[in-house]
Amino acid sequence: MTIQTLDHVITFACPQRGGIVHALTGVLVAHGGDIIELKQFDDPRTSRFFSRIRFSLGQGADLERVDADFAALAEELGAEWELRPTGQKQRLLVMVSRFGHCLNDLLYRTRMGEINAEIAAVVSNHPDHRQTVEWHGIPFFHVPVTKTTKPEAEQRLMDLVDRFEVDLVVLARYMQILSDELSAALAGRAINIHHSFLPSFKGAKPYHQAYERGVKTVGATAHYVNDELDEGPIIAQQVIPVDHTFDPEDLVAAGRGSESRALADAVKWHCESRVFLNGSRTVILA
């Protein structure tokens, strides 16, 4: 007879002190839990402790009691924590402009189950990708943005976040700058991707600018959105070596691959509760 189990993940971040792991695992032992994966990090510079534990409980376990015991421990230690089922898919709202490579990559990876998420809706300031998105059975919203309509466009975005119960907003080459107010409202639950040339090559055609300077690497950076343009806490990066034989179009093609990979890694790790904010940096317990 197969015994059914309840597979969960708990994340825990708090000021460093002795005995935290013992206390966390003690809660699980008390409820007959079986630890599947445990990772931790102690940051001596910030005196912060971070832990991610994946565990299973027997079918008869009292989840409310487990939750209450972790809550009591978190209060005692001054911790930020979350407990959720491992199989619970995160709901994404993807934002895109005209470049579709990151969007298409996320559509494929979520459909194949590589990322523990479902794309609840796609928003774009251009109509280009409507057919592709709707072919996947996902709602598509064309929300044009101008200087005069930007406040209304951002309010509509937040309305969609609430309507679709979105856990994470993904800027998959969305070529609009979010306002400070919107960035603050989405703090810790919005991820952006950009080429890693920043701040060296800003504006239009960064890969063409890089070609003129003879760069030897191209890459991409995925980070949380904050009120500092393209300078939020970094989650994932990709770097690809190039040489003098690469023309601007070759650099663009290489950049597409690195952007898609870095964004996919960042979204995957976030959806698996592996990313912790640590001031202006992140801790990734991958």
C-alpha positions as CSV (number, residue, x, y, z in Angstrom):
1,M,0.0,0.0,0.0
2,T,1.3,3.5,-1.0
3,I,1.2,6.0,1.9
4,Q,0.3,9.5,0.6
5,T,2.4,12.4,1.8
6,L,2.0,16.1,1.8
7,D,5.1,17.8,0.3
8,H,5.7,21.4,1.5
9,V,8.4,24.0,1.5
10,I,9.2,26.4,4.3
11,T,11.4,29.5,3.9
12,F,12.8,31.2,6.9
13,A,14.9,34.4,7.2
14,C,15.8,36.0,10.5
15,P,18.6,37.6,12.6
16,Q,21.4,35.1,13.2
17,R,21.5,33.2,16.5
18,G,22.4,29.7,17.6
19,G,20.0,26.8,17.4
20,I,17.8,28.0,14.5
21,V,18.1,24.8,12.4
22,H,17.6,22.7,15.5
23,A,14.4,24.6,16.2
24,L,13.1,24.4,12.7
25,T,13.8,20.7,12.3
26,G,12.4,20.1,15.8
27,V,9.0,21.3,14.6
28,L,9.1,18.8,11.8
29,V,10.2,15.9,14.1
30,A,7.3,16.7,16.4
31,H,4.9,16.3,13.6
32,G,6.5,13.2,12.0
33,G,7.9,15.2,9.1
34,D,10.5,13.8,6.7
35,I,13.1,16.3,5.4
36,I,13.7,16.0,1.6
37,E,16.0,18.9,1.1
38,L,17.5,21.5,3.5
39,K,19.7,24.4,2.6
40,Q,20.8,27.3,4.7
41,F,23.1,30.4,4.6
42,D,24.5,32.6,7.4
43,D,25.5,36.0,6.2
44,P,28.2,37.3,8.5
45,R,28.0,40.8,7.0
46,T,24.3,41.3,7.7
47,S,24.1,38.8,10.6
48,R,21.1,37.2,8.8
49,F,20.1,33.6,8.6
50,F,18.3,32.1,5.6
51,S,16.9,28.6,5.2
52,R,14.8,26.6,2.8
53,I,13.4,23.2,3.8
54,R,11.4,20.9,1.6
55,F,9.7,18.2,3.7
56,S,6.9,15.7,3.6
57,L,4.2,14.9,6.1
58,G,2.0,11.9,6.5
59,Q,-1.5,12.1,5.2
60,G,-2.9,12.4,8.7
61,A,-0.7,15.3,9.8
62,D,-2.4,18.4,11.2
63,L,-1.3,21.1,8.8
64,E,-2.9,23.8,10.9
65,R,-0.9,22.7,13.9
66,V,2.3,22.6,11.9
67,D,1.6,26.1,10.6
68,A,0.8,27.4,14.1
69,D,4.1,26.0,15.5
70,F,6.1,27.6,12.7
71,A,4.3,30.9,13.3
72,A,5.2,30.8,17.0
73,L,8.8,30.1,16.2
74,A,8.9,32.9,13.6
75,E,7.5,35.3,16.2
76,E,10.1,34.3,18.7
77,L,13.0,34.7,16.3
78,G,11.6,37.8,14.4
79,A,11.6,35.9,11.2
80,E,10.0,36.4,7.7
81,W,8.7,33.0,6.6
82,E,6.4,31.3,4.2
83,L,4.9,27.7,4.2
84,R,3.3,26.4,1.0
85,P,2.7,23.1,-0.8
86,T,5.6,22.3,-3.2
87,G,3.2,21.6,-6.1
88,Q,1.3,24.9,-5.7
89,K,1.9,26.7,-9.0
90,Q,2.7,30.4,-8.9
91,R,0.4,32.6,-11.1
92,L,2.4,34.8,-13.5
93,L,1.4,38.0,-15.4
94,V,3.9,38.4,-18.2
95,M,4.5,41.9,-19.8
96,V,6.1,42.1,-23.2
97,S,6.6,44.7,-26.0
98,R,7.7,43.7,-29.5
99,F,10.6,41.3,-28.8
100,G,9.0,37.9,-28.1
101,H,11.9,35.6,-27.4
102,C,11.6,35.7,-23.6
103,L,7.8,35.4,-23.8
104,N,8.0,32.4,-26.1
105,D,10.5,30.7,-23.8
106,L,8.3,31.2,-20.7
107,L,5.3,29.9,-22.6
108,Y,7.2,26.7,-23.5
109,R,8.8,26.1,-20.1
110,T,5.6,26.6,-18.1
111,R,3.6,24.4,-20.5
112,M,6.3,21.6,-20.1
113,G,6.3,22.0,-16.4
114,E,9.9,23.1,-16.2
115,I,8.8,26.1,-14.2
116,N,6.4,25.6,-11.4
117,A,4.0,28.3,-12.6
118,E,1.1,29.1,-14.9
119,I,0.8,32.2,-17.0
120,A,-2.5,33.7,-16.0
121,A,-2.4,36.6,-18.5
122,V,-0.1,38.6,-20.8
123,V,0.0,42.4,-21.1
124,S,1.6,44.3,-23.9
125,N,1.8,47.8,-25.1
126,H,1.8,46.4,-28.6
127,P,-0.7,43.9,-30.2
128,D,2.0,41.9,-32.0
129,H,1.9,38.7,-29.8
130,R,-1.9,38.4,-29.3
131,Q,-2.3,35.5,-31.7
132,T,0.6,33.5,-30.1
133,V,-0.7,34.1,-26.6
134,E,-4.3,33.3,-27.3
135,W,-3.3,30.1,-29.2
136,H,-2.0,29.0,-25.8
137,G,-5.4,29.7,-24.3
138,I,-4.1,32.6,-22.2
139,P,-5.8,36.0,-22.0
140,F,-4.0,38.8,-23.8
141,F,-4.4,42.5,-23.0
142,H,-3.2,45.3,-25.2
143,V,-2.5,48.3,-23.0
144,P,-1.0,51.2,-25.0
145,V,1.3,53.5,-23.0
146,T,1.9,57.2,-23.7
147,K,3.2,60.0,-21.4
148,T,-0.4,61.1,-20.8
149,T,-2.0,57.7,-20.4
150,K,0.8,56.1,-18.3
151,P,-1.1,56.5,-14.9
152,E,-4.2,54.9,-16.4
153,A,-2.2,52.1,-18.0
154,E,-0.4,51.3,-14.7
155,Q,-3.7,51.3,-12.8
156,R,-5.1,48.8,-15.4
157,L,-2.1,46.6,-14.8
158,M,-2.7,46.6,-11.1
159,D,-6.4,45.8,-11.7
160,L,-5.3,42.8,-13.7
161,V,-2.9,41.7,-11.0
162,D,-5.8,41.7,-8.6
163,R,-8.3,40.2,-11.0
164,F,-6.0,37.2,-11.9
165,E,-4.7,36.8,-8.4
166,V,-1.1,37.2,-9.7
167,D,1.8,36.1,-7.6
168,L,4.6,37.4,-9.8
169,V,4.9,40.0,-12.6
170,V,7.5,39.2,-15.2
171,L,8.8,41.9,-17.5
172,A,9.9,39.8,-20.5
173,R,11.5,42.6,-22.5
174,Y,8.8,45.1,-21.7
175,M,10.2,48.3,-23.0
176,Q,8.5,50.7,-20.7
177,I,9.8,52.2,-17.5
178,L,7.6,51.6,-14.5
179,S,6.8,54.5,-12.2
180,D,8.3,54.6,-8.7
181,E,4.8,54.0,-7.3
182,L,4.2,50.9,-9.3
183,S,7.7,49.6,-8.6
184,A,7.0,50.0,-4.9
185,A,3.6,48.3,-5.2
186,L,5.3,45.3,-6.9
187,A,8.3,45.1,-4.6
188,G,9.6,41.6,-4.3
189,R,7.1,40.2,-6.8
190,A,8.2,41.7,-10.2
191,I,11.2,40.5,-12.2
192,N,12.9,42.3,-15.1
193,I,15.4,41.2,-17.7
194,H,17.9,43.4,-19.5
195,H,21.2,43.0,-21.4
196,S,24.2,43.0,-19.2
197,F,25.9,45.9,-21.0
198,L,24.1,48.4,-18.7
199,P,25.1,51.0,-17.8
200,S,27.7,51.0,-20.6
201,F,25.2,50.9,-23.6
202,K,21.8,52.4,-22.9
203,G,19.0,53.3,-25.2
204,A,18.3,52.0,-28.7
205,K,20.3,49.2,-30.3
206,P,22.7,48.4,-27.4
207,Y,24.2,45.4,-29.2
208,H,25.1,47.6,-32.2
209,Q,26.8,50.0,-29.7
210,A,28.6,47.1,-28.2
211,Y,29.8,45.9,-31.6
212,E,31.3,49.3,-32.2
213,R,33.3,48.9,-29.0
214,G,34.4,45.4,-29.8
215,V,33.0,43.7,-26.7
216,K,34.2,40.2,-25.9
217,T,31.2,39.0,-23.9
218,V,27.4,39.4,-24.1
219,G,25.0,38.4,-21.5
220,A,21.9,39.3,-19.5
221,T,20.8,40.1,-16.0
222,A,17.4,39.2,-14.3
223,H,16.6,41.2,-11.2
224,Y,13.8,42.3,-9.0
225,V,12.2,45.6,-10.0
226,N,12.8,48.6,-7.7
227,D,12.8,52.4,-8.1
228,E,16.3,52.4,-9.5
229,L,16.2,51.7,-13.2
230,D,17.7,48.3,-14.0
231,E,19.6,48.2,-10.7
232,G,17.3,46.0,-8.5
233,P,18.6,43.0,-6.6
234,I,20.1,40.5,-9.0
235,I,18.7,37.0,-9.2
236,A,20.4,35.4,-12.3
237,Q,22.9,36.2,-14.9
238,Q,24.2,34.6,-18.1
239,V,27.4,35.4,-20.0
240,I,28.4,34.2,-23.4
241,P,31.9,34.8,-25.0
242,V,32.0,36.4,-28.4
243,D,34.8,37.6,-30.7
244,H,35.6,39.8,-33.7
245,T,33.7,37.5,-36.1
246,F,30.4,38.4,-34.6
247,D,28.5,41.2,-36.4
248,P,25.7,43.2,-34.7
249,E,23.1,40.7,-35.7
250,D,25.1,37.8,-34.3
251,L,25.4,39.7,-31.0
252,V,21.7,40.2,-30.9
253,A,21.1,36.5,-31.5
254,A,23.5,35.6,-28.7
255,G,21.8,38.1,-26.5
256,R,18.4,36.6,-27.1
257,G,19.6,33.3,-25.8
258,S,21.2,34.7,-22.7
259,E,18.2,36.9,-21.9
260,S,15.8,33.9,-22.2
261,R,18.0,31.7,-20.0
262,A,18.6,34.2,-17.3
263,L,15.0,35.2,-17.0
264,A,13.9,31.5,-17.0
265,D,16.3,30.8,-14.2
266,A,15.2,33.8,-12.1
267,V,11.5,32.9,-12.5
268,K,12.0,29.2,-11.8
269,W,14.0,29.9,-8.6
270,H,11.5,32.5,-7.4
271,C,8.6,30.1,-8.0
272,E,10.4,27.4,-6.1
273,S,10.9,29.8,-3.1
274,R,14.7,29.7,-3.5
275,V,15.3,33.5,-3.6
276,F,15.6,35.6,-0.5
277,L,16.1,39.4,-0.5
278,N,19.1,40.5,1.6
279,G,19.2,44.2,1.5
280,S,20.2,45.2,-2.1
281,R,21.4,41.7,-2.8
282,T,19.8,38.3,-3.0
283,V,20.5,34.9,-1.5
284,I,19.7,32.0,-3.8
285,L,19.4,28.6,-2.1
286,A,19.3,26.6,-5.4
